[in-house]
């Protein structure tokens, strides 16, 4: 039916696509258009239903499309855009905030990136994965269903066996947690406080359609900022070596000029302020900026390699190409042995070991 759109959704523990898509349709008004949201069991059945015409659009966590572009294309489908991440940051479930944790506190996280970020903020912590928790907590075994892990960790926290654990906001809401949560912010309110860039594709929903699907209907579900985030993150992650994918923090977002100027004034950041001026010193108020932040951290959390860009919306695609070239230079220089200044000097290890 021309006045009806059927959207298939695939949920993951960290990204509840169905609820977000349903909430979106409830808040929008499109005259004469009916909608239906239905859940699918897995990616394969969803893309098959889309290809056969049983679905009009397929909304899935963006992590599911990475490396599957060929499979999507073979089914006569294409990725048409994405929805803006709403809650990409993880939360620390604990009675105390991170900086008030006791010395040698045990914090559990299954993200290699987060464990390194925790050690960067507090080198004295014991940041461990759930798989290695059995070597610390006697008798602990991973649950058969991974969705039961947050409840299991909550029991250990209540019993004093661990001091906290890190999960997504969706997992926190879905597992009925009663303990306090503390958001690990990429932009902390307090200047100098620890920051936690999210993992690539965090809370990002990609939208897939059949080739030739009307753009007018596709635009009902996609968003401009989400499209930008998906394009930038896909280009960056596609260029990176797979061996570092689990240890890369990546944030992409739209920024309004007014908000940037207020941040620059609050932090007395002249470089940030000048990014909003043209060569004649005039401020461009009419064009959104795209902010890109990348980081990777050494295993002990002591050394960070990071790169940031803030560019006009009209220039972000060229800026990503330049950013990747600069990133390769940074990685090459920071992972090579430091040359001796004098023959009698000792050899110096690389800034960040490979």
Secondary structure by P-SEA (a helix, b strand, c coil): cccbbbbbbbbccccaaaaaaaaaaaacccccccbbbbbbccaaaaaaaaaaccccbbbccccccccaaaaaaaacccccccccccccbbbbbccccccccccbbbbbbccaaaaaaaaaaccccccccccccccccccccccccccaaaaaaaaaaaacccccccccaaaaaaaccccbbbbbcccccccccbbbbbcccccbbbbbbccccccccccccccaaaaaaaaaaaaaaaaccccccccbbbbbbbbcaaaaaaaaaaacccccccccccccccccccbbbbbbbbbccccccccccbbbbbbccccaaaaaaaaaaaaaaaaaaaaccccccccccccccccccc
